Amino acid sequence: MRCIETRVEPRAARASIRLLSSSRTDSEVSGRHDRLALNSSQANGELESLKADYKRLAATKSTLHEEFGKVLSEKKALQVRLERAMSQIVALRQEKERSENQLKISSEILNGDSCGRCPQGWRLLNATCYYFSDEGLHKRGWEQSRQDCVNKGGDLAVVDTQEKQEFVSEVLQASRLGYWDGFWIGLKDDHTEGVWKWRDGASLEYWREGEPNDFYSAEDCAATYPTSKPLEAWNDAPCNHPLKWICEMSP
């Protein structure tokens, strides 16, 4: 039997190879395209997720910023309230001290208690005895009033602290004296007009409004008067004007 040899023409074989190669290439390209499309879809999904996260973070930041602003405002408001409260506490302490001092003075005035350290009819404040001339004595000028104090072992009162002035005012108020019932104190400006000095050289002033005015250029001595404003109680007057007087001396 004779074998028949089949021959494939070289051109046809090459064409067949090219066709197979092209088919594989298209398949690879298609596969790559699909993978790229999938990757792109995944990337887009991740991008959208990141955008959503960013929006949430931005919203959270905005909320935190608003809350921080509220906290700052509340802190400032609390600071203002604290400062007001501290001011009120200081004012209350000062008022308490004034009230305690006035109570002490009023008690001494009402009880006339000098613990035996002052002569009869004198009042004790701290370490000083005070005498207020009574209704039974004739009013006198400044020099005559001072002489009476010297005769009693003292001198005209030097009211050189707020505590002393408040004490004197309490006594005069408690005595229910009239507005113009003045009392000489140890204060003059007869050496230099307008320069008021206590008899011991000290300087402190609790003048009435508009005083001293040196009316008619003849008012060189100072007196204190009953008033609801204890730190505005003094008036200048002619030194020979008849008034009551206040003496002081050490116990």
C-alpha positions as CSV (number, residue, x, y, z in Angstrom):
1,M,0.0,0.0,0.0
2,R,1.4,3.4,-0.8
3,C,1.2,6.2,1.7
4,I,-0.1,9.5,0.6
5,E,2.0,12.4,2.1
6,T,-0.1,15.5,3.0
7,R,1.8,18.7,2.7
8,V,0.6,22.0,4.1
9,E,1.7,24.9,2.2
10,P,4.0,27.2,4.1
11,R,1.9,30.3,3.4
12,A,-1.3,28.8,4.7
13,A,0.5,27.6,7.8
14,R,1.8,31.1,8.5
15,A,-1.7,32.5,8.1
16,S,-3.0,30.0,10.6
17,I,-0.3,30.9,13.1
18,R,-1.0,34.6,12.7
19,L,-4.7,34.0,13.3
20,L,-4.1,32.0,16.4
21,S,-1.7,34.7,17.7
22,S,-4.2,37.4,17.0
23,S,-6.9,35.5,18.8
24,R,-4.7,35.2,21.9
25,T,-3.7,38.8,21.7
26,D,-7.4,39.9,21.6
27,S,-8.1,37.7,24.5
28,E,-5.3,39.2,26.5
29,V,-6.3,42.7,25.7
30,S,-9.8,42.0,26.6
31,G,-8.6,40.5,29.9
32,R,-6.5,43.5,30.7
33,H,-9.3,45.8,29.8
34,D,-11.6,43.9,32.2
35,R,-9.0,44.1,34.9
36,L,-8.4,47.8,34.4
37,A,-12.1,48.4,34.4
38,L,-12.4,46.5,37.7
39,N,-9.4,48.3,39.2
40,S,-11.0,51.6,38.0
41,S,-14.3,50.7,39.6
42,Q,-12.6,49.8,42.8
43,A,-10.5,53.0,42.8
44,N,-13.7,55.1,42.2
45,G,-15.4,53.3,45.0
46,E,-12.4,54.0,47.3
47,L,-12.4,57.7,46.1
48,E,-16.1,58.1,46.9
49,S,-15.5,56.5,50.3
50,L,-12.7,58.9,51.0
51,K,-14.8,61.8,49.9
52,A,-17.6,60.7,52.3
53,D,-15.0,60.3,55.1
54,Y,-13.7,63.8,54.4
55,K,-17.2,65.3,54.5
56,R,-17.8,63.6,57.9
57,L,-14.5,64.8,59.2
58,A,-15.2,68.3,58.0
59,A,-18.6,68.2,59.7
60,T,-17.0,66.9,62.9
61,K,-14.4,69.7,62.7
62,S,-17.1,72.3,62.3
63,T,-19.1,70.9,65.2
64,L,-16.0,70.8,67.4
65,H,-15.1,74.4,66.4
66,E,-18.6,75.5,67.4
67,E,-18.5,73.7,70.7
68,F,-15.1,75.1,71.4
69,G,-16.4,78.6,70.7
70,K,-19.3,77.9,73.1
71,V,-16.9,76.7,75.8
72,L,-14.7,79.8,75.4
73,S,-17.8,82.0,75.7
74,E,-19.0,80.1,78.8
75,K,-15.5,80.4,80.3
76,K,-15.5,84.2,79.7
77,A,-18.9,84.5,81.2
78,L,-17.8,82.5,84.3
79,Q,-14.7,84.6,84.6
80,V,-16.8,87.8,84.6
81,R,-19.2,86.2,87.2
82,L,-16.2,85.2,89.3
83,E,-14.7,88.7,89.2
84,R,-18.0,90.2,90.2
85,A,-18.4,87.7,93.0
86,M,-14.9,88.5,94.3
87,S,-15.6,92.2,94.1
88,Q,-18.8,91.6,96.1
89,I,-16.9,89.5,98.6
90,V,-14.4,92.4,99.1
91,A,-17.2,94.9,99.4
92,L,-19.1,92.7,101.9
93,R,-15.9,92.3,104.0
94,Q,-15.3,96.0,104.0
95,E,-19.0,96.6,105.0
96,K,-18.7,93.9,107.7
97,E,-15.6,95.7,109.1
98,R,-17.4,99.0,109.0
99,S,-20.5,97.6,110.7
100,E,-18.4,95.9,113.4
101,N,-16.6,99.1,114.0
102,Q,-19.8,101.1,114.1
103,L,-21.4,98.5,116.4
104,K,-18.4,98.8,118.7
105,I,-18.6,102.6,118.7
106,S,-22.4,102.6,119.2
107,S,-22.0,100.2,122.1
108,E,-19.4,102.4,123.7
109,I,-21.6,105.4,123.2
110,L,-24.7,103.8,124.6
111,N,-23.0,102.2,127.5
112,G,-20.5,104.9,128.2
113,D,-18.1,102.2,128.9
114,S,-14.5,103.3,129.3
115,C,-13.4,100.3,131.3
116,G,-12.4,102.7,134.1
117,R,-9.6,104.1,132.0
118,C,-11.2,107.5,131.3
119,P,-12.5,110.2,133.7
120,Q,-16.3,110.2,134.2
121,G,-18.1,111.8,131.3
122,W,-15.3,110.8,128.8
123,R,-15.5,108.1,126.2
124,L,-12.8,105.6,125.2
125,L,-11.8,104.8,121.7
126,N,-8.8,102.5,121.4
127,A,-6.2,104.2,123.5
128,T,-7.7,107.7,123.7
129,C,-10.3,109.3,125.9
130,Y,-12.7,111.9,124.3
131,Y,-14.8,114.5,125.9
132,F,-17.8,116.2,124.2
133,S,-18.9,119.4,125.9
134,D,-22.4,119.1,127.2
135,E,-25.5,121.3,127.0
136,G,-24.8,122.8,130.4
137,L,-21.7,124.6,129.3
138,H,-21.7,127.9,127.4
139,K,-20.4,127.7,123.8
140,R,-16.9,129.1,123.3
141,G,-14.4,130.2,120.6
142,W,-11.7,127.9,119.4
143,E,-8.9,129.2,121.8
144,Q,-11.3,129.2,124.9
145,S,-12.4,125.7,124.0
146,R,-8.8,124.5,123.7
147,Q,-8.0,126.0,127.1
148,D,-10.9,124.1,128.7
149,C,-9.4,120.9,127.2
150,V,-5.9,121.8,128.5
151,N,-7.5,122.5,132.0
152,K,-8.9,119.0,131.9
153,G,-5.5,117.4,131.1
154,G,-6.0,117.1,127.3
155,D,-6.3,119.2,124.2
156,L,-8.7,119.7,121.3
157,A,-9.3,116.4,119.5
158,V,-7.1,115.5,116.6
159,V,-9.4,113.6,114.2
160,D,-6.6,112.1,112.0
161,T,-8.1,108.7,111.0
162,Q,-11.3,107.6,109.4
163,E,-12.1,105.5,112.5
164,K,-11.9,108.6,114.7
165,Q,-14.0,110.6,112.4
166,E,-16.7,107.9,112.3
167,F,-16.6,107.6,116.1
168,V,-17.1,111.4,116.5
169,S,-19.9,111.3,113.9
170,E,-21.6,108.4,115.8
171,V,-21.5,110.3,119.0
172,L,-23.0,113.5,117.5
173,Q,-25.7,111.5,115.6
174,A,-26.6,109.6,118.8
175,S,-26.9,112.9,120.7
176,R,-29.7,114.0,118.2
177,L,-28.1,117.4,117.7
178,G,-29.1,119.9,115.1
179,Y,-27.4,120.2,111.7
180,W,-25.6,123.4,112.8
181,D,-24.5,122.2,116.3
182,G,-20.8,122.3,115.6
183,F,-17.9,121.1,117.8
184,W,-14.5,122.6,117.6
185,I,-11.6,120.2,116.7
186,G,-7.9,120.9,116.8
187,L,-7.6,122.1,113.2
188,K,-6.5,125.6,112.0
189,D,-5.1,127.3,109.0
190,D,-4.2,130.6,110.7
191,H,-0.5,130.2,109.9
192,T,-0.8,129.8,106.1
193,E,-4.2,130.4,104.5
194,G,-5.6,127.3,102.8
195,V,-3.0,125.0,104.5
196,W,-4.9,123.2,107.2
197,K,-2.9,121.5,109.9
198,W,-3.8,119.8,113.1
199,R,-2.3,121.1,116.3
200,D,0.2,118.2,116.2
201,G,1.1,118.9,112.5
202,A,-0.9,116.0,111.0
203,S,-3.0,116.5,107.9
204,L,-6.3,114.8,107.0
205,E,-9.6,116.3,105.8
206,Y,-13.3,115.4,105.9
207,W,-14.8,118.7,104.7
208,R,-18.4,119.3,103.8
209,E,-19.1,119.9,100.1
210,G,-17.9,123.4,99.2
211,E,-15.8,123.8,102.3
212,P,-13.5,125.2,103.4
213,N,-14.5,128.5,101.8
214,D,-12.9,131.1,104.1
215,F,-16.1,133.1,104.1
216,Y,-15.3,136.8,104.4
217,S,-11.6,135.8,104.7
218,A,-12.2,135.2,108.4
219,E,-12.6,131.5,108.8
220,D,-9.4,129.9,110.1
221,C,-10.6,127.3,112.5
222,A,-12.4,124.0,111.9
223,A,-15.4,122.3,113.5
224,T,-17.2,119.1,112.9
225,Y,-21.0,118.8,112.6
226,P,-23.7,116.1,112.9
227,T,-24.4,114.6,109.5
228,S,-25.5,111.4,107.8
229,K,-22.2,111.5,105.8
230,P,-19.5,111.1,108.4
231,L,-16.7,111.7,105.9
232,E,-18.2,115.0,104.9
233,A,-18.6,116.7,108.2
234,W,-16.2,119.6,108.7
235,N,-16.8,123.3,108.2
236,D,-14.4,126.3,108.6
237,A,-15.6,129.1,110.9
238,P,-14.3,132.3,112.5
239,C,-12.1,131.2,115.4
240,N,-14.1,133.4,117.9
241,H,-17.5,131.9,116.8
242,P,-19.2,130.2,119.9
243,L,-19.4,126.5,119.4
244,K,-19.2,123.3,121.5
245,W,-15.9,121.4,121.5
246,I,-14.3,118.0,121.7
247,C,-11.3,117.2,123.9
248,E,-9.0,114.2,123.9
249,M,-6.3,112.8,126.2
250,S,-4.5,109.6,126.9
251,P,-6.0,107.4,129.7
